[in-house]
Amino acid sequence: MARKLKTYTTSAGFFDLAVAAPSMKAALDAWGSKNNLFQHGFAKLSDDPKIVAATMARPGVVLRRPVGSNGAFGEHAKLPTDLPVTSTPRPAAKRPAPKKHEPPPKPVDDKAAREAARAFEKEQQRRDSERRKEEAARQKERERRERAVAAAEAALEEGRQEHEAKRGEIEKERAALDKKAQAEDARWRKKKDDLEADLRKARSGSHLRLV
């Protein structure tokens, strides 16, 4: 069974806000506030007939009006036009127009309250569905990004291993070449010694036989 709605009000920036919700927490959620405005006295329960009637007609929808005014709450409200301006002097205040006698708003009966509660519950379900869709989309994007990162890391590791393998082969080839170079140096030293010995003998003529 849908919970009975109550009307809550607060202020934010240049606007007064009002919403019909089943609880203070639901009102804070509708206002998008993470702080307990009720605990600090920045929000309250309202029993003003006009405000109650306006919010019950749009349960769960945040209604606005210029801050400090006595005008009607609506889903869209213009900024107040009587804000103080320091750069130019304010014109003389005009005499207020006589107030029109408006008929008092009809009290919210039980049937209307139940319908408003059901409408609020439906609106909450719609918002919850939207949040779930958005979260599912964010989760899908996170998973896609994680897969892309994992693939890039795997490719990097594969490239590193390939590099290490090729470097190892080059080191082996270099060691083999060093060994061959050392063997060639040793062969040449021996050969050089023999050739230099023959050269010395040739120069000394000791290899010539006397006739």
C-alpha positions as CSV (number, residue, x, y, z in Angstrom):
1,M,0.0,0.0,0.0
2,A,1.3,3.4,-1.0
3,R,2.4,5.6,2.0
4,K,0.5,8.8,2.6
5,L,2.3,11.9,1.2
6,K,3.3,15.0,3.1
7,T,4.5,18.3,1.9
8,Y,8.1,19.4,2.6
9,T,9.7,22.8,1.9
10,T,13.2,24.2,1.8
11,S,15.3,26.9,0.0
12,A,18.1,26.6,-2.5
13,G,19.8,29.6,-4.0
14,F,17.2,32.0,-5.4
15,F,14.3,29.6,-5.0
16,D,12.0,28.1,-2.4
17,L,11.4,24.4,-3.1
18,A,8.4,22.2,-2.2
19,V,7.7,18.5,-2.8
20,A,5.1,15.9,-1.8
21,A,6.9,12.9,-0.5
22,P,6.1,10.0,1.9
23,S,9.1,10.8,4.2
24,M,11.8,13.4,4.9
25,K,14.4,11.0,3.3
26,A,12.3,10.9,0.1
27,A,12.1,14.7,0.1
28,L,15.9,15.0,0.5
29,D,16.3,12.5,-2.4
30,A,14.0,14.5,-4.6
31,W,15.9,17.7,-3.8
32,G,19.2,15.9,-4.5
33,S,20.5,16.8,-1.0
34,K,23.0,14.5,0.8
35,N,22.7,16.5,4.0
36,N,19.9,16.3,6.5
37,L,18.4,19.7,6.0
38,F,15.6,19.0,8.5
39,Q,18.1,18.3,11.3
40,H,19.8,21.7,10.7
41,G,16.4,23.6,10.4
42,F,16.8,24.3,6.7
43,A,13.8,22.2,5.7
44,K,10.4,21.6,7.3
45,L,7.0,20.0,7.0
46,S,4.4,22.4,5.5
47,D,0.7,22.4,6.1
48,D,0.0,25.5,4.0
49,P,-3.1,24.6,2.0
50,K,-1.9,26.3,-1.2
51,I,1.5,24.6,-1.1
52,V,0.0,21.2,-0.1
53,A,-2.5,21.4,-3.0
54,A,0.2,22.3,-5.5
55,T,2.6,19.5,-4.5
56,M,-0.2,16.9,-4.2
57,A,-1.1,17.7,-7.8
58,R,2.5,16.8,-8.9
59,P,3.7,14.2,-6.3
60,G,7.4,13.6,-6.3
61,V,8.1,16.6,-8.6
62,V,10.1,19.5,-7.1
63,L,8.2,22.7,-7.4
64,R,9.8,26.2,-7.2
65,R,9.1,29.8,-6.6
66,P,11.3,32.9,-6.1
67,V,12.8,32.8,-2.6
68,G,10.8,34.7,0.0
69,S,7.8,35.3,-2.2
70,N,4.2,34.3,-1.6
71,G,3.5,33.3,-5.2
72,A,2.4,30.0,-6.4
73,F,4.8,27.1,-6.6
74,G,5.4,25.7,-10.1
75,E,7.6,23.2,-11.9
76,H,9.4,26.1,-13.6
77,A,10.0,29.4,-11.9
78,K,11.7,32.6,-13.0
79,L,14.4,34.3,-11.0
80,P,13.2,37.0,-8.7
81,T,13.3,40.5,-10.3
82,D,13.7,42.5,-7.1
83,L,17.3,41.3,-6.2
84,P,19.5,44.2,-4.8
85,V,21.9,45.7,-7.4
86,T,24.9,47.5,-5.9
87,S,26.0,49.3,-9.2
88,T,22.9,51.4,-9.7
89,P,20.4,52.9,-7.2
90,R,17.2,51.1,-6.7
91,P,14.1,52.9,-8.0
92,A,11.5,54.0,-5.5
93,A,9.3,51.2,-4.4
94,K,5.9,51.1,-6.2
95,R,2.8,50.9,-4.2
96,P,1.7,47.3,-4.1
97,A,-1.3,46.5,-6.2
98,P,-4.4,45.4,-4.3
99,K,-4.5,41.7,-3.8
100,K,-7.0,39.7,-5.6
101,H,-9.3,37.7,-3.5
102,E,-8.6,34.1,-4.6
103,P,-10.8,31.3,-3.5
104,P,-9.2,29.2,-0.9
105,P,-7.7,25.9,-2.2
106,K,-9.8,22.8,-1.8
107,P,-8.7,20.6,1.0
108,V,-7.0,17.4,-0.1
109,D,-9.4,14.6,0.6
110,D,-8.4,11.0,1.3
111,K,-9.1,9.9,-2.3
112,A,-6.9,12.6,-3.7
113,A,-4.2,11.8,-1.1
114,R,-4.3,8.1,-2.1
115,E,-4.1,9.0,-5.8
116,A,-1.2,11.4,-5.1
117,A,0.6,8.7,-3.1
118,R,0.2,6.2,-6.0
119,A,1.4,8.8,-8.5
120,F,4.4,9.4,-6.3
121,E,5.2,5.7,-6.0
122,K,4.9,5.4,-9.8
123,E,7.2,8.4,-10.3
124,Q,9.7,6.9,-7.8
125,Q,9.6,3.6,-9.7
126,R,10.3,5.4,-12.9
127,R,13.2,7.2,-11.4
128,D,14.5,4.0,-9.9
129,S,14.2,2.3,-13.3
130,E,16.2,5.2,-14.9
131,R,18.8,5.0,-12.2
132,R,19.1,1.2,-12.8
133,K,19.5,1.8,-16.5
134,E,22.1,4.4,-16.0
135,E,24.0,2.2,-13.5
136,A,23.8,-0.7,-16.0
137,A,25.2,1.5,-18.7
138,R,28.0,2.7,-16.4
139,Q,28.7,-0.9,-15.4
140,K,28.8,-2.0,-19.1
141,E,31.2,0.9,-19.8
142,R,33.4,-0.1,-16.9
143,E,33.5,-3.7,-18.1
144,R,34.4,-2.6,-21.6
145,R,37.1,-0.4,-20.3
146,E,38.5,-3.2,-18.1
147,R,38.5,-5.5,-21.1
148,A,40.4,-3.0,-23.2
149,V,42.9,-2.4,-20.4
150,A,43.4,-6.2,-19.9
151,A,43.9,-6.6,-23.7
152,A,46.4,-3.8,-23.8
153,E,48.3,-5.2,-20.8
154,A,48.4,-8.7,-22.3
155,A,49.7,-7.2,-25.6
156,L,52.4,-5.3,-23.7
157,E,53.4,-8.4,-21.7
158,E,53.5,-10.5,-24.9
159,G,55.7,-7.9,-26.6
160,R,58.0,-7.8,-23.6
161,Q,58.4,-11.5,-23.6
162,E,59.1,-11.5,-27.4
163,H,61.7,-8.8,-26.9
164,E,63.4,-10.8,-24.1
165,A,63.4,-13.9,-26.2
166,K,65.0,-12.1,-29.2
167,R,67.5,-10.4,-26.9
168,G,68.4,-13.8,-25.5
169,E,69.0,-15.2,-29.0
170,I,71.2,-12.2,-29.8
171,E,73.2,-12.6,-26.6
172,K,73.8,-16.3,-27.5
173,E,74.9,-15.3,-31.0
174,R,77.1,-12.6,-29.6
175,A,78.7,-15.1,-27.1
176,A,79.3,-17.6,-30.0
177,L,80.9,-14.8,-32.1
178,D,83.1,-13.8,-29.1
179,K,84.2,-17.4,-28.8
180,K,85.0,-17.6,-32.5
181,A,86.8,-14.3,-32.3
182,Q,88.9,-15.5,-29.4
183,A,89.8,-18.7,-31.2
184,E,90.7,-16.7,-34.3
185,D,92.9,-14.4,-32.2
186,A,94.7,-17.4,-30.7
187,R,95.2,-19.0,-34.1
188,W,96.6,-15.8,-35.5
189,R,99.0,-15.3,-32.6
190,K,100.5,-18.8,-33.2
191,K,100.6,-18.3,-36.9
192,K,102.1,-14.8,-36.5
193,D,104.8,-16.2,-34.2
194,D,105.7,-18.8,-36.8
195,L,105.8,-16.3,-39.6
196,E,107.8,-13.8,-37.7
197,A,110.3,-16.6,-36.9
198,D,110.6,-17.4,-40.6
199,L,111.1,-13.8,-41.3
200,R,113.9,-13.4,-38.8
201,K,115.7,-16.5,-40.3
202,A,115.3,-15.1,-43.7
203,R,116.8,-11.8,-42.7
204,S,119.7,-13.4,-40.9
205,G,120.5,-15.7,-43.8
206,S,120.9,-18.7,-41.5
207,H,118.7,-20.7,-43.7
208,L,121.2,-20.6,-46.6
209,R,123.6,-23.5,-47.1
210,L,127.3,-23.0,-47.8
211,V,128.5,-24.5,-51.1
